Amino acid sequence: MRWTDITDIAIELTEARPDVDPLSINFVDLRSWVLALPGFDDDPDHCGEKILEAIQAAWIEELD
């Protein structure tokens, strides 16, 4: 996975962190959790606030 795989990342986070409310997560933790996902292989420096916001929004949508 890469930073642009927003939906795939959201699905993986939903499965890996079922007890987490994505509305309560800070972007520092979110970035760390994405980097730790199995199969994630992208440059950690290619992530910005817009990408993290998109991941958070997709994660919220995935739970609905």
PDBQT receptor file of N, H, CA, C and O in Angstrom, charges set to zero:
ATOM      1  N   MET A   1       0.829  -1.179   0.000  1.00  0.00    +0.000 N 
ATOM      2  CA  MET A   1       0.000   0.000   0.000  1.00  0.00    +0.000 C 
ATOM      3  C   MET A   1       0.877   1.247   0.000  1.00  0.00    +0.000 C 
ATOM      4  O   MET A   1       2.007   1.261   0.487  1.00  0.00    +0.000 OA
ATOM      5  N   ARG A   2       0.289   2.288  -0.575  1.00  0.00    +0.000 N 
ATOM      6  H   ARG A   2      -0.629   2.277  -0.971  1.00  0.00    +0.000 HD
ATOM      7  CA  ARG A   2       0.953   3.584  -0.614  1.00  0.00    +0.000 C 
ATOM      8  C   ARG A   2       0.013   4.618  -0.014  1.00  0.00    +0.000 C 
ATOM      9  O   ARG A   2      -1.158   4.327   0.231  1.00  0.00    +0.000 OA
ATOM     10  N   TRP A   3       0.516   5.819   0.222  1.00  0.00    +0.000 N 
ATOM     11  H   TRP A   3       1.467   6.056   0.023  1.00  0.00    +0.000 HD
ATOM     12  CA  TRP A   3      -0.304   6.876   0.823  1.00  0.00    +0.000 C 
ATOM     13  C   TRP A   3      -1.560   7.155   0.016  1.00  0.00    +0.000 C 
ATOM     14  O   TRP A   3      -2.576   7.570   0.574  1.00  0.00    +0.000 OA
ATOM     15  N   THR A   4      -1.504   6.933  -1.282  1.00  0.00    +0.000 N 
ATOM     16  H   THR A   4      -0.680   6.595  -1.735  1.00  0.00    +0.000 HD
ATOM     17  CA  THR A   4      -2.648   7.209  -2.144  1.00  0.00    +0.000 C 
ATOM     18  C   THR A   4      -3.732   6.132  -2.080  1.00  0.00    +0.000 C 
ATOM     19  O   THR A   4      -4.814   6.316  -2.637  1.00  0.00    +0.000 OA
ATOM     20  N   ASP A   5      -3.461   5.030  -1.419  1.00  0.00    +0.000 N 
ATOM     21  H   ASP A   5      -2.582   4.881  -0.966  1.00  0.00    +0.000 HD
ATOM     22  CA  ASP A   5      -4.437   3.947  -1.284  1.00  0.00    +0.000 C 
ATOM     23  C   ASP A   5      -5.341   4.194  -0.078  1.00  0.00    +0.000 C 
ATOM     24  O   ASP A   5      -5.397   3.391   0.854  1.00  0.00    +0.000 OA
ATOM     25  N   ILE A   6      -6.038   5.315  -0.120  1.00  0.00    +0.000 N 
ATOM     26  H   ILE A   6      -5.993   5.967  -0.877  1.00  0.00    +0.000 HD
ATOM     27  CA  ILE A   6      -6.812   5.807   1.019  1.00  0.00    +0.000 C 
ATOM     28  C   ILE A   6      -7.828   4.774   1.512  1.00  0.00    +0.000 C 
ATOM     29  O   ILE A   6      -7.888   4.486   2.707  1.00  0.00    +0.000 OA
ATOM     30  N   THR A   7      -8.614   4.223   0.609  1.00  0.00    +0.000 N 
ATOM     31  H   THR A   7      -8.565   4.456  -0.362  1.00  0.00    +0.000 HD
ATOM     32  CA  THR A   7      -9.661   3.269   1.004  1.00  0.00    +0.000 C 
ATOM     33  C   THR A   7      -9.058   2.009   1.594  1.00  0.00    +0.000 C 
ATOM     34  O   THR A   7      -9.538   1.515   2.614  1.00  0.00    +0.000 OA
ATOM     35  N   ASP A   8      -8.023   1.485   0.974  1.00  0.00    +0.000 N 
ATOM     36  H   ASP A   8      -7.633   1.886   0.145  1.00  0.00    +0.000 HD
ATOM     37  CA  ASP A   8      -7.369   0.276   1.491  1.00  0.00    +0.000 C 
ATOM     38  C   ASP A   8      -6.802   0.521   2.891  1.00  0.00    +0.000 C 
ATOM     39  O   ASP A   8      -6.901  -0.337   3.768  1.00  0.00    +0.000 OA
ATOM     40  N   ILE A   9      -6.216   1.683   3.089  1.00  0.00    +0.000 N 
ATOM     41  H   ILE A   9      -6.135   2.380   2.377  1.00  0.00    +0.000 HD
ATOM     42  CA  ILE A   9      -5.671   2.025   4.405  1.00  0.00    +0.000 C 
ATOM     43  C   ILE A   9      -6.797   2.094   5.430  1.00  0.00    +0.000 C 
ATOM     44  O   ILE A   9      -6.658   1.584   6.541  1.00  0.00    +0.000 OA
ATOM     45  N   ALA A  10      -7.914   2.723   5.060  1.00  0.00    +0.000 N 
ATOM     46  H   ALA A  10      -8.027   3.138   4.157  1.00  0.00    +0.000 HD
ATOM     47  CA  ALA A  10      -9.055   2.839   5.984  1.00  0.00    +0.000 C 
ATOM     48  C   ALA A  10      -9.588   1.466   6.369  1.00  0.00    +0.000 C 
ATOM     49  O   ALA A  10      -9.920   1.231   7.531  1.00  0.00    +0.000 OA
ATOM     50  N   ILE A  11      -9.671   0.569   5.411  1.00  0.00    +0.000 N 
ATOM     51  H   ILE A  11      -9.401   0.760   4.467  1.00  0.00    +0.000 HD
ATOM     52  CA  ILE A  11     -10.145  -0.799   5.695  1.00  0.00    +0.000 C 
ATOM     53  C   ILE A  11      -9.189  -1.495   6.650  1.00  0.00    +0.000 C 
ATOM     54  O   ILE A  11      -9.621  -2.127   7.614  1.00  0.00    +0.000 OA
ATOM     55  N   GLU A  12      -7.898  -1.381   6.389  1.00  0.00    +0.000 N 
ATOM     56  H   GLU A  12      -7.547  -0.867   5.607  1.00  0.00    +0.000 HD
ATOM     57  CA  GLU A  12      -6.899  -2.012   7.253  1.00  0.00    +0.000 C 
ATOM     58  C   GLU A  12      -6.947  -1.441   8.663  1.00  0.00    +0.000 C 
ATOM     59  O   GLU A  12      -6.830  -2.186   9.636  1.00  0.00    +0.000 OA
ATOM     60  N   LEU A  13      -7.118  -0.129   8.782  1.00  0.00    +0.000 N 
ATOM     61  H   LEU A  13      -7.213   0.476   7.991  1.00  0.00    +0.000 HD
ATOM     62  CA  LEU A  13      -7.197   0.484  10.108  1.00  0.00    +0.000 C 
ATOM     63  C   LEU A  13      -8.453   0.037  10.849  1.00  0.00    +0.000 C 
ATOM     64  O   LEU A  13      -8.414  -0.177  12.061  1.00  0.00    +0.000 OA
ATOM     65  N   THR A  14      -9.553  -0.103  10.137  1.00  0.00    +0.000 N 
ATOM     66  H   THR A  14      -9.585   0.071   9.153  1.00  0.00    +0.000 HD
ATOM     67  CA  THR A  14     -10.797  -0.580  10.748  1.00  0.00    +0.000 C 
ATOM     68  C   THR A  14     -10.599  -1.963  11.342  1.00  0.00    +0.000 C 
ATOM     69  O   THR A  14     -11.084  -2.251  12.436  1.00  0.00    +0.000 OA
ATOM     70  N   GLU A  15      -9.887  -2.816  10.621  1.00  0.00    +0.000 N 
ATOM     71  H   GLU A  15      -9.494  -2.582   9.732  1.00  0.00    +0.000 HD
ATOM     72  CA  GLU A  15      -9.634  -4.179  11.098  1.00  0.00    +0.000 C 
ATOM     73  C   GLU A  15      -8.571  -4.208  12.194  1.00  0.00    +0.000 C 
ATOM     74  O   GLU A  15      -8.687  -4.975  13.149  1.00  0.00    +0.000 OA
ATOM     75  N   ALA A  16      -7.543  -3.384  12.063  1.00  0.00    +0.000 N 
ATOM     76  H   ALA A  16      -7.448  -2.761  11.287  1.00  0.00    +0.000 HD
ATOM     77  CA  ALA A  16      -6.433  -3.408  13.021  1.00  0.00    +0.000 C 
ATOM     78  C   ALA A  16      -6.763  -2.692  14.325  1.00  0.00    +0.000 C 
ATOM     79  O   ALA A  16      -6.216  -3.037  15.373  1.00  0.00    +0.000 OA
ATOM     80  N   ARG A  17      -7.634  -1.716  14.276  1.00  0.00    +0.000 N 
ATOM     81  H   ARG A  17      -8.078  -1.436  13.424  1.00  0.00    +0.000 HD
ATOM     82  CA  ARG A  17      -7.942  -0.880  15.446  1.00  0.00    +0.000 C 
ATOM     83  C   ARG A  17      -9.456  -0.768  15.644  1.00  0.00    +0.000 C 
ATOM     84  O   ARG A  17     -10.006   0.332  15.583  1.00  0.00    +0.000 OA
ATOM     85  N   PRO A  18     -10.132  -1.896  15.882  1.00  0.00    +0.000 N 
ATOM     86  CA  PRO A  18     -11.601  -1.862  15.984  1.00  0.00    +0.000 C 
ATOM     87  C   PRO A  18     -12.122  -1.064  17.178  1.00  0.00    +0.000 C 
ATOM     88  O   PRO A  18     -13.278  -0.641  17.185  1.00  0.00    +0.000 OA
ATOM     89  N   ASP A  19     -11.290  -0.861  18.167  1.00  0.00    +0.000 N 
ATOM     90  H   ASP A  19     -10.351  -1.205  18.162  1.00  0.00    +0.000 HD
ATOM     91  CA  ASP A  19     -11.715  -0.162  19.380  1.00  0.00    +0.000 C 
ATOM     92  C   ASP A  19     -11.456   1.342  19.333  1.00  0.00    +0.000 C 
ATOM     93  O   ASP A  19     -11.724   2.044  20.308  1.00  0.00    +0.000 OA
ATOM     94  N   VAL A  20     -10.934   1.848  18.205  1.00  0.00    +0.000 N 
ATOM     95  H   VAL A  20     -10.716   1.278  17.413  1.00  0.00    +0.000 HD
ATOM     96  CA  VAL A  20     -10.577   3.256  18.090  1.00  0.00    +0.000 C 
ATOM     97  C   VAL A  20     -11.659   4.023  17.342  1.00  0.00    +0.000 C 
ATOM     98  O   VAL A  20     -12.139   3.588  16.295  1.00  0.00    +0.000 OA
ATOM     99  N   ASP A  21     -12.035   5.171  17.898  1.00  0.00    +0.000 N 
ATOM    100  H   ASP A  21     -11.645   5.525  18.749  1.00  0.00    +0.000 HD
ATOM    101  CA  ASP A  21     -12.939   6.088  17.219  1.00  0.00    +0.000 C 
ATOM    102  C   ASP A  21     -12.082   7.010  16.361  1.00  0.00    +0.000 C 
ATOM    103  O   ASP A  21     -11.303   7.794  16.902  1.00  0.00    +0.000 OA
ATOM    104  N   PRO A  22     -12.205   6.937  15.034  1.00  0.00    +0.000 N 
ATOM    105  CA  PRO A  22     -11.348   7.756  14.179  1.00  0.00    +0.000 C 
ATOM    106  C   PRO A  22     -11.547   9.262  14.373  1.00  0.00    +0.000 C 
ATOM    107  O   PRO A  22     -10.691  10.053  13.977  1.00  0.00    +0.000 OA
ATOM    108  N   LEU A  23     -12.653   9.660  14.970  1.00  0.00    +0.000 N 
ATOM    109  H   LEU A  23     -13.349   9.018  15.292  1.00  0.00    +0.000 HD
ATOM    110  CA  LEU A  23     -12.867  11.079  15.248  1.00  0.00    +0.000 C 
ATOM    111  C   LEU A  23     -11.975  11.579  16.382  1.00  0.00    +0.000 C 
ATOM    112  O   LEU A  23     -11.729  12.778  16.506  1.00  0.00    +0.000 OA
ATOM    113  N   SER A  24     -11.497  10.653  17.203  1.00  0.00    +0.000 N 
ATOM    114  H   SER A  24     -11.697   9.679  17.102  1.00  0.00    +0.000 HD
ATOM    115  CA  SER A  24     -10.711  11.053  18.373  1.00  0.00    +0.000 C 
ATOM    116  C   SER A  24      -9.202  10.917  18.173  1.00  0.00    +0.000 C 
ATOM    117  O   SER A  24      -8.426  11.218  19.080  1.00  0.00    +0.000 OA
ATOM    118  N   ILE A  25      -8.788  10.469  17.000  1.00  0.00    +0.000 N 
ATOM    119  H   ILE A  25      -9.418  10.224  16.263  1.00  0.00    +0.000 HD
ATOM    120  CA  ILE A  25      -7.368  10.211  16.784  1.00  0.00    +0.000 C 
ATOM    121  C   ILE A  25      -6.644  11.491  16.344  1.00  0.00    +0.000 C 
ATOM    122  O   ILE A  25      -7.186  12.304  15.595  1.00  0.00    +0.000 OA
ATOM    123  N   ASN A  26      -5.419  11.647  16.824  1.00  0.00    +0.000 N 
ATOM    124  H   ASN A  26      -4.978  10.987  17.432  1.00  0.00    +0.000 HD
ATOM    125  CA  ASN A  26      -4.613  12.767  16.337  1.00  0.00    +0.000 C 
ATOM    126  C   ASN A  26      -3.771  12.281  15.154  1.00  0.00    +0.000 C 
ATOM    127  O   ASN A  26      -3.534  11.084  14.992  1.00  0.00    +0.000 OA
ATOM    128  N   PHE A  27      -3.332  13.225  14.343  1.00  0.00    +0.000 N 
ATOM    129  H   PHE A  27      -3.524  14.197  14.475  1.00  0.00    +0.000 HD
ATOM    130  CA  PHE A  27      -2.646  12.859  13.109  1.00  0.00    +0.000 C 
ATOM    131  C   PHE A  27      -1.277  12.239  13.346  1.00  0.00    +0.000 C 
ATOM    132  O   PHE A  27      -0.802  11.482  12.499  1.00  0.00    +0.000 OA
ATOM    133  N   VAL A  28      -0.640  12.527  14.444  1.00  0.00    +0.000 N 
ATOM    134  H   VAL A  28      -1.026  13.141  15.132  1.00  0.00    +0.000 HD
ATOM    135  CA  VAL A  28       0.649  11.913  14.760  1.00  0.00    +0.000 C 
ATOM    136  C   VAL A  28       0.462  10.406  14.943  1.00  0.00    +0.000 C 
ATOM    137  O   VAL A  28       1.213   9.604  14.387  1.00  0.00    +0.000 OA
ATOM    138  N   ASP A  29      -0.547  10.035  15.729  1.00  0.00    +0.000 N 
ATOM    139  H   ASP A  29      -1.157  10.686  16.181  1.00  0.00    +0.000 HD
ATOM    140  CA  ASP A  29      -0.826   8.613  15.928  1.00  0.00    +0.000 C 
ATOM    141  C   ASP A  29      -1.299   7.953  14.637  1.00  0.00    +0.000 C 
ATOM    142  O   ASP A  29      -0.873   6.846  14.308  1.00  0.00    +0.000 OA
ATOM    143  N   LEU A  30      -2.173   8.628  13.914  1.00  0.00    +0.000 N 
ATOM    144  H   LEU A  30      -2.519   9.528  14.182  1.00  0.00    +0.000 HD
ATOM    145  CA  LEU A  30      -2.690   8.070  12.661  1.00  0.00    +0.000 C 
ATOM    146  C   LEU A  30      -1.551   7.772  11.703  1.00  0.00    +0.000 C 
ATOM    147  O   LEU A  30      -1.512   6.697  11.104  1.00  0.00    +0.000 OA
ATOM    148  N   ARG A  31      -0.639   8.692  11.551  1.00  0.00    +0.000 N 
ATOM    149  H   ARG A  31      -0.670   9.566  12.037  1.00  0.00    +0.000 HD
ATOM    150  CA  ARG A  31       0.506   8.489  10.657  1.00  0.00    +0.000 C 
ATOM    151  C   ARG A  31       1.328   7.279  11.106  1.00  0.00    +0.000 C 
ATOM    152  O   ARG A  31       1.730   6.459  10.280  1.00  0.00    +0.000 OA
ATOM    153  N   SER A  32       1.573   7.170  12.390  1.00  0.00    +0.000 N 
ATOM    154  H   SER A  32       1.247   7.836  13.060  1.00  0.00    +0.000 HD
ATOM    155  CA  SER A  32       2.338   6.040  12.923  1.00  0.00    +0.000 C 
ATOM    156  C   SER A  32       1.630   4.724  12.670  1.00  0.00    +0.000 C 
ATOM    157  O   SER A  32       2.263   3.734  12.303  1.00  0.00    +0.000 OA
ATOM    158  N   TRP A  33       0.319   4.709  12.864  1.00  0.00    +0.000 N 
ATOM    159  H   TRP A  33      -0.195   5.513  13.162  1.00  0.00    +0.000 HD
ATOM    160  CA  TRP A  33      -0.440   3.476  12.664  1.00  0.00    +0.000 C 
ATOM    161  C   TRP A  33      -0.439   3.053  11.200  1.00  0.00    +0.000 C 
ATOM    162  O   TRP A  33      -0.351   1.864  10.893  1.00  0.00    +0.000 OA
ATOM    163  N   VAL A  34      -0.538   4.026  10.296  1.00  0.00    +0.000 N 
ATOM    164  H   VAL A  34      -0.610   4.992  10.545  1.00  0.00    +0.000 HD
ATOM    165  CA  VAL A  34      -0.498   3.695   8.865  1.00  0.00    +0.000 C 
ATOM    166  C   VAL A  34       0.869   3.125   8.513  1.00  0.00    +0.000 C 
ATOM    167  O   VAL A  34       0.960   2.116   7.813  1.00  0.00    +0.000 OA
ATOM    168  N   LEU A  35       1.924   3.759   8.989  1.00  0.00    +0.000 N 
ATOM    169  H   LEU A  35       1.850   4.578   9.557  1.00  0.00    +0.000 HD
ATOM    170  CA  LEU A  35       3.268   3.268   8.696  1.00  0.00    +0.000 C 
ATOM    171  C   LEU A  35       3.487   1.849   9.217  1.00  0.00    +0.000 C 
ATOM    172  O   LEU A  35       4.289   1.103   8.655  1.00  0.00    +0.000 OA
ATOM    173  N   ALA A  36       2.789   1.471  10.278  1.00  0.00    +0.000 N 
ATOM    174  H   ALA A  36       2.137   2.077  10.734  1.00  0.00    +0.000 HD
ATOM    175  CA  ALA A  36       2.951   0.149  10.878  1.00  0.00    +0.000 C 
ATOM    176  C   ALA A  36       2.064  -0.921  10.244  1.00  0.00    +0.000 C 
ATOM    177  O   ALA A  36       2.183  -2.098  10.584  1.00  0.00    +0.000 OA
ATOM    178  N   LEU A  37       1.187  -0.532   9.337  1.00  0.00    +0.000 N 
ATOM    179  H   LEU A  37       1.090   0.424   9.061  1.00  0.00    +0.000 HD
ATOM    180  CA  LEU A  37       0.297  -1.527   8.728  1.00  0.00    +0.000 C 
ATOM    181  C   LEU A  37       1.088  -2.526   7.897  1.00  0.00    +0.000 C 
ATOM    182  O   LEU A  37       2.020  -2.147   7.187  1.00  0.00    +0.000 OA
ATOM    183  N   PRO A  38       0.718  -3.813   7.984  1.00  0.00    +0.000 N 
ATOM    184  CA  PRO A  38       1.372  -4.803   7.121  1.00  0.00    +0.000 C 
ATOM    185  C   PRO A  38       1.083  -4.465   5.658  1.00  0.00    +0.000 C 
ATOM    186  O   PRO A  38      -0.052  -4.155   5.296  1.00  0.00    +0.000 OA
ATOM    187  N   GLY A  39       2.076  -4.527   4.861  1.00  0.00    +0.000 N 
ATOM    188  H   GLY A  39       2.998  -4.779   5.155  1.00  0.00    +0.000 HD
ATOM    189  CA  GLY A  39       1.898  -4.253   3.444  1.00  0.00    +0.000 C 
ATOM    190  C   GLY A  39       2.034  -2.789   3.068  1.00  0.00    +0.000 C 
ATOM    191  O   GLY A  39       1.986  -2.445   1.887  1.00  0.00    +0.000 OA
ATOM    192  N   PHE A  40       2.202  -1.922   4.059  1.00  0.00    +0.000 N 
ATOM    193  H   PHE A  40       2.240  -2.201   5.018  1.00  0.00    +0.000 HD
ATOM    194  CA  PHE A  40       2.404  -0.507   3.726  1.00  0.00    +0.000 C 
ATOM    195  C   PHE A  40       3.862  -0.307   3.371  1.00  0.00    +0.000 C 
ATOM    196  O   PHE A  40       4.762  -0.657   4.134  1.00  0.00    +0.000 OA
ATOM    197  N   ASP A  41       4.079   0.268   2.189  1.00  0.00    +0.000 N 
ATOM    198  H   ASP A  41       3.348   0.553   1.569  1.00  0.00    +0.000 HD
ATOM    199  CA  ASP A  41       5.456   0.461   1.712  1.00  0.00    +0.000 C 
ATOM    200  C   ASP A  41       5.529   1.747   0.898  1.00  0.00    +0.000 C 
ATOM    201  O   ASP A  41       5.469   1.727  -0.331  1.00  0.00    +0.000 OA
ATOM    202  N   ASP A  42       5.657   2.854   1.602  1.00  0.00    +0.000 N 
ATOM    203  H   ASP A  42       5.706   2.870   2.600  1.00  0.00    +0.000 HD
ATOM    204  CA  ASP A  42       5.794   4.141   0.932  1.00  0.00    +0.000 C 
ATOM    205  C   ASP A  42       6.690   5.028   1.782  1.00  0.00    +0.000 C 
ATOM    206  O   ASP A  42       6.943   4.747   2.954  1.00  0.00    +0.000 OA
ATOM    207  N   ASP A  43       7.151   6.077   1.179  1.00  0.00    +0.000 N 
ATOM    208  H   ASP A  43       6.945   6.304   0.228  1.00  0.00    +0.000 HD
ATOM    209  CA  ASP A  43       8.047   7.011   1.859  1.00  0.00    +0.000 C 
ATOM    210  C   ASP A  43       7.286   7.738   2.969  1.00  0.00    +0.000 C 
ATOM    211  O   ASP A  43       6.290   8.404   2.683  1.00  0.00    +0.000 OA
ATOM    212  N   PRO A  44       7.719   7.634   4.210  1.00  0.00    +0.000 N 
ATOM    213  CA  PRO A  44       7.040   8.314   5.315  1.00  0.00    +0.000 C 
ATOM    214  C   PRO A  44       6.959   9.829   5.124  1.00  0.00    +0.000 C 
ATOM    215  O   PRO A  44       6.057  10.472   5.663  1.00  0.00    +0.000 OA
ATOM    216  N   ASP A  45       7.879  10.394   4.375  1.00  0.00    +0.000 N 
ATOM    217  H   ASP A  45       8.611   9.872   3.937  1.00  0.00    +0.000 HD
ATOM    218  CA  ASP A  45       7.899  11.838   4.166  1.00  0.00    +0.000 C 
ATOM    219  C   ASP A  45       6.920  12.315   3.093  1.00  0.00    +0.000 C 
ATOM    220  O   ASP A  45       6.759  13.519   2.893  1.00  0.00    +0.000 OA
ATOM    221  N   HIS A  46       6.270  11.383   2.407  1.00  0.00    +0.000 N 
ATOM    222  H   HIS A  46       6.400  10.405   2.570  1.00  0.00    +0.000 HD
ATOM    223  CA  HIS A  46       5.314  11.761   1.370  1.00  0.00    +0.000 C 
ATOM    224  C   HIS A  46       3.897  11.882   1.909  1.00  0.00    +0.000 C 
ATOM    225  O   HIS A  46       2.931  11.785   1.152  1.00  0.00    +0.000 OA
ATOM    226  N   CYS A  47       3.772  12.088   3.182  1.00  0.00    +0.000 N 
ATOM    227  H   CYS A  47       4.556  12.167   3.797  1.00  0.00    +0.000 HD
ATOM    228  CA  CYS A  47       2.470  12.203   3.815  1.00  0.00    +0.000 C 
ATOM    229  C   CYS A  47       2.309  13.602   4.389  1.00  0.00    +0.000 C 
ATOM    230  O   CYS A  47       3.192  14.127   5.067  1.00  0.00    +0.000 OA
ATOM    231  N   GLY A  48       1.156  14.185   4.098  1.00  0.00    +0.000 N 
ATOM    232  H   GLY A  48       0.439  13.759   3.547  1.00  0.00    +0.000 HD
ATOM    233  CA  GLY A  48       0.855  15.497   4.648  1.00  0.00    +0.000 C 
ATOM    234  C   GLY A  48      -0.510  15.485   5.315  1.00  0.00    +0.000 C 
ATOM    235  O   GLY A  48      -1.180  14.455   5.379  1.00  0.00    +0.000 OA
ATOM    236  N   GLU A  49      -0.902  16.635   5.802  1.00  0.00    +0.000 N 
ATOM    237  H   GLU A  49      -0.358  17.473   5.750  1.00  0.00    +0.000 HD
ATOM    238  CA  GLU A  49      -2.161  16.756   6.525  1.00  0.00    +0.000 C 
ATOM    239  C   GLU A  49      -3.363  16.383   5.651  1.00  0.00    +0.000 C 
ATOM    240  O   GLU A  49      -4.312  15.772   6.142  1.00  0.00    +0.000 OA
ATOM    241  N   LYS A  50      -3.333  16.741   4.372  1.00  0.00    +0.000 N 
ATOM    242  H   LYS A  50      -2.561  17.237   3.974  1.00  0.00    +0.000 HD
ATOM    243  CA  LYS A  50      -4.459  16.428   3.487  1.00  0.00    +0.000 C 
ATOM    244  C   LYS A  50      -4.643  14.925   3.328  1.00  0.00    +0.000 C 
ATOM    245  O   LYS A  50      -5.772  14.436   3.303  1.00  0.00    +0.000 OA
ATOM    246  N   ILE A  51      -3.558  14.204   3.223  1.00  0.00    +0.000 N 
ATOM    247  H   ILE A  51      -2.641  14.601   3.243  1.00  0.00    +0.000 HD
ATOM    248  CA  ILE A  51      -3.648  12.746   3.102  1.00  0.00    +0.000 C 
ATOM    249  C   ILE A  51      -4.197  12.149   4.387  1.00  0.00    +0.000 C 
ATOM    250  O   ILE A  51      -5.056  11.268   4.348  1.00  0.00    +0.000 OA
ATOM    251  N   LEU A  52      -3.709  12.621   5.515  1.00  0.00    +0.000 N 
ATOM    252  H   LEU A  52      -3.011  13.337   5.546  1.00  0.00    +0.000 HD
ATOM    253  CA  LEU A  52      -4.193  12.106   6.795  1.00  0.00    +0.000 C 
ATOM    254  C   LEU A  52      -5.667  12.438   6.999  1.00  0.00    +0.000 C 
ATOM    255  O   LEU A  52      -6.409  11.621   7.544  1.00  0.00    +0.000 OA
ATOM    256  N   GLU A  53      -6.101  13.612   6.576  1.00  0.00    +0.000 N 
ATOM    257  H   GLU A  53      -5.498  14.276   6.134  1.00  0.00    +0.000 HD
ATOM    258  CA  GLU A  53      -7.514  13.968   6.654  1.00  0.00    +0.000 C 
ATOM    259  C   GLU A  53      -8.354  13.034   5.785  1.00  0.00    +0.000 C 
ATOM    260  O   GLU A  53      -9.431  12.602   6.196  1.00  0.00    +0.000 OA
ATOM    261  N   ALA A  54      -7.867  12.726   4.594  1.00  0.00    +0.000 N 
ATOM    262  H   ALA A  54      -6.992  13.077   4.260  1.00  0.00    +0.000 HD
ATOM    263  CA  ALA A  54      -8.582  11.822   3.692  1.00  0.00    +0.000 C 
ATOM    264  C   ALA A  54      -8.664  10.415   4.281  1.00  0.00    +0.000 C 
ATOM    265  O   ALA A  54      -9.700   9.759   4.180  1.00  0.00    +0.000 OA
ATOM    266  N   ILE A  55      -7.584   9.956   4.889  1.00  0.00    +0.000 N 
ATOM    267  H   ILE A  55      -6.742  10.489   4.970  1.00  0.00    +0.000 HD
ATOM    268  CA  ILE A  55      -7.586   8.636   5.528  1.00  0.00    +0.000 C 
ATOM    269  C   ILE A  55      -8.580   8.619   6.679  1.00  0.00    +0.000 C 
ATOM    270  O   ILE A  55      -9.349   7.668   6.823  1.00  0.00    +0.000 OA
ATOM    271  N   GLN A  56      -8.569   9.660   7.494  1.00  0.00    +0.000 N 
ATOM    272  H   GLN A  56      -7.944  10.432   7.377  1.00  0.00    +0.000 HD
ATOM    273  CA  GLN A  56      -9.497   9.738   8.620  1.00  0.00    +0.000 C 
ATOM    274  C   GLN A  56     -10.948   9.731   8.118  1.00  0.00    +0.000 C 
ATOM    275  O   GLN A  56     -11.790   9.024   8.672  1.00  0.00    +0.000 OA
ATOM    276  N   ALA A  57     -11.239  10.504   7.087  1.00  0.00    +0.000 N 
ATOM    277  H   ALA A  57     -10.555  11.078   6.636  1.00  0.00    +0.000 HD
ATOM    278  CA  ALA A  57     -12.600  10.558   6.543  1.00  0.00    +0.000 C 
ATOM    279  C   ALA A  57     -13.022   9.208   5.976  1.00  0.00    +0.000 C 
ATOM    280  O   ALA A  57     -14.164   8.789   6.162  1.00  0.00    +0.000 OA
ATOM    281  N   ALA A  58     -12.121   8.531   5.293  1.00  0.00    +0.000 N 
ATOM    282  H   ALA A  58     -11.193   8.871   5.141  1.00  0.00    +0.000 HD
ATOM    283  CA  ALA A  58     -12.426   7.210   4.740  1.00  0.00    +0.000 C 
ATOM    284  C   ALA A  58     -12.642   6.184   5.847  1.00  0.00    +0.000 C 
ATOM    285  O   ALA A  58     -13.490   5.300   5.727  1.00  0.00    +0.000 OA
ATOM    286  N   TRP A  59     -11.876   6.304   6.918  1.00  0.00    +0.000 N 
ATOM    287  H   TRP A  59     -11.187   7.022   7.016  1.00  0.00    +0.000 HD
ATOM    288  CA  TRP A  59     -12.016   5.412   8.067  1.00  0.00    +0.000 C 
ATOM    289  C   TRP A  59     -13.393   5.614   8.705  1.00  0.00    +0.000 C 
ATOM    290  O   TRP A  59     -14.073   4.642   9.035  1.00  0.00    +0.000 OA
ATOM    291  N   ILE A  60     -13.799   6.860   8.878  1.00  0.00    +0.000 N 
ATOM    292  H   ILE A  60     -13.246   7.649   8.610  1.00  0.00    +0.000 HD
ATOM    293  CA  ILE A  60     -15.115   7.167   9.435  1.00  0.00    +0.000 C 
ATOM    294  C   ILE A  60     -16.210   6.583   8.540  1.00  0.00    +0.000 C 
ATOM    295  O   ILE A  60     -17.161   5.971   9.024  1.00  0.00    +0.000 OA
ATOM    296  N   GLU A  61     -16.062   6.781   7.232  1.00  0.00    +0.000 N 
ATOM    297  H   GLU A  61     -15.289   7.278   6.838  1.00  0.00    +0.000 HD
ATOM    298  CA  GLU A  61     -17.042   6.258   6.281  1.00  0.00    +0.000 C 
ATOM    299  C   GLU A  61     -17.084   4.739   6.324  1.00  0.00    +0.000 C 
ATOM    300  O   GLU A  61     -18.156   4.143   6.218  1.00  0.00    +0.000 OA
ATOM    301  N   GLU A  62     -15.937   4.115   6.477  1.00  0.00    +0.000 N 
ATOM    302  H   GLU A  62     -15.066   4.599   6.563  1.00  0.00    +0.000 HD
ATOM    303  CA  GLU A  62     -15.866   2.648   6.539  1.00  0.00    +0.000 C 
ATOM    304  C   GLU A  62     -16.647   2.105   7.730  1.00  0.00    +0.000 C 
ATOM    305  O   GLU A  62     -17.212   1.014   7.654  1.00  0.00    +0.000 OA
ATOM    306  N   LEU A  63     -16.683   2.851   8.820  1.00  0.00    +0.000 N 
ATOM    307  H   LEU A  63     -16.224   3.737   8.881  1.00  0.00    +0.000 HD
ATOM    308  CA  LEU A  63     -17.413   2.401  10.002  1.00  0.00    +0.000 C 
ATOM    309  C   LEU A  63     -18.915   2.579   9.864  1.00  0.00    +0.000 C 
ATOM    310  O   LEU A  63     -19.682   1.919  10.565  1.00  0.00    +0.000 OA
ATOM    311  N   ASP A  64     -19.346   3.463   8.971  1.00  0.00    +0.000 N 
ATOM    312  H   ASP A  64     -18.723   3.999   8.402  1.00  0.00    +0.000 HD
ATOM    313  CA  ASP A  64     -20.783   3.715   8.793  1.00  0.00    +0.000 C 
ATOM    314  C   ASP A  64     -21.487   2.706   7.960  1.00  0.00    +0.000 C 
ATOM    315  O   ASP A  64     -22.693   2.817   7.744  1.00  0.00    +0.000 OA
TER     316      ASP A  64
